[in-house]
Amino acid sequence: MSEFLEGLHPDSLVVAAGRPERSTDASLNPDIVLSSTRHPGGEIGYGRFGNETWSALESAIEALEHGKTLIFPSGMSAINSIFSLLPIGSVVTASRNGYTGVMNILASMARNGQIEVRYVDVSNTEEVLAALPGSSLLWIESPTNPALEVADLPTLIAAAKGLGIGVAVDNTFATPLLQKPLDMGADFVMQSVTKYLAGHSDVLMGSVSTKDPELFNRLSDVRKFGGAIPGPFEAWLALRGLRTLSLRFERAQDNAMELAKRLTTHLAVDRVRYPGLENDPHHERAKKFMAGFGAVISIDVKGGAAAADKACESSKLVTYATSLGGVESLWERRHRWSSESPTIPTNLVRIAVGIENVEDLWIDIDQALRRSQE
Ligand SMILES: Cc1ncc(COP(=O)(O)O)c(C=O)c1O
């Protein structure tokens, strides 16, 4: 990382990091390098081993997460690259309420006899601490998707590291703007770059960052020989999106806070889950070490799954779709996916708040929720 970047704030880093060296007529932005094949004698050698456009995005994420970074073609491939480092028979302690893709892959690895999984409520510190002895890896998603539970990251990371256990944090919901798990001692931090970092719902990408050079080299080999490599164009698009991360995230968080407050008194809503609300069970903890509360809200819609579906189908500005982190607001009933965790209520609707005008969002959400009760 260039020296001058070191003192910059994250909202400057998203703009300034990952740019080519300055020289006469050099491009301001990285070029999209498409070659699979190269002349001999250089550091890259072949298209699966490295790429200048990947490196530009990697160095920008490195500046934000504070660890050397590798990008992958999706968040899931980034996650699988970490799991692939586990020796057969390893015990993994992981969120019970985590992202369904992770729940699926952990269950399938356990079924195949590769690992044993201890599922915990990551927001219940005592429960996690009790599960740790004998684990090889603590997998923490925080805030969790979609229940928005917040883990006590500093305590859990310190406890696991004290026992010599590896720690990986899925930082997708918080982004490096709100928390930096590597600085708290985690071994890995991963991002579904698809979400806030890229930010425009037009690219799938993942990243893993670590401060440990040996782990970095092992992961780099996983990518090189496993072959899960990102496309240069997608890397370029993701970096282009990252330039506005601070602005987008700030606006989306402001919108989320306002909508969460209004939703608490809505007649069609049984419960609002958002760590930014003062009476949310995770508020005090989040305030201690997060620089904000994120831009996802979950609500339990009165009237059960049918009413929740009706609400999602009745919105116009807010799109009924899965994903989050884009400029546009989305919502969905999570249990429309059969893979959703049984501990998530069937009437829970996850709202991925975007950067539209908050009054327009409220008018749309309010009318859709009213219709859900008809
Ligand atoms: C918290 C979290 N982690 C990981 C992923 C997987 O990322 P991707 O869809 O980029 O593979 C997602 C996707 O929704 C997610 O929400």
The ligand as a Tripos MOL2 file, in Angstrom:
@<TRIPOS>MOLECULE
LIG
   16    16     1     0     0
SMALL
NO_CHARGES

@<TRIPOS>ATOM
      1 C1        -23.7070  -12.4130    5.0500 C.3       1 LIG1
      2 C2        -23.4510  -13.0450    3.7100 C.ar      1 LIG1
      3 N1        -22.3080  -13.7360    3.5200 N.ar      1 LIG1
      4 C3        -22.0310  -14.3270    2.3380 C.ar      1 LIG1
      5 C4        -22.9070  -14.2480    1.2700 C.ar      1 LIG1
      6 C5        -22.5670  -14.9210   -0.0220 C.3       1 LIG1
      7 O1        -22.1450  -13.9960   -0.9610 O.3       1 LIG1
      8 P1        -22.3130  -14.1760   -2.5580 P.3       1 LIG1
      9 O2        -23.7700  -14.1290   -2.8500 O.co2     1 LIG1
     10 O3        -21.5150  -13.0440   -3.1020 O.co2     1 LIG1
     11 O4        -21.7230  -15.5190   -2.9020 O.co2     1 LIG1
     12 C6        -24.1000  -13.5270    1.4240 C.ar      1 LIG1
     13 C7        -25.0680  -13.4430    0.3100 C.2       1 LIG1
     14 O5        -26.1960  -13.0280    0.4910 O.2       1 LIG1
     15 C8        -24.3750  -12.9120    2.6770 C.ar      1 LIG1
     16 O6        -25.5000  -12.2190    2.8880 O.3       1 LIG1
@<TRIPOS>BOND
     1     1     2 1
     2     2     3 ar
     3     2    15 ar
     4     3     4 ar
     5     4     5 ar
     6     5     6 1
     7     5    12 ar
     8     6     7 1
     9     7     8 1
    10     8     9 2
    11     8    10 1
    12     8    11 1
    13    12    13 1
    14    12    15 ar
    15    13    14 2
    16    15    16 1
@<TRIPOS>SUBSTRUCTURE
     1 LIG1         1 GROUP 0 **** ****
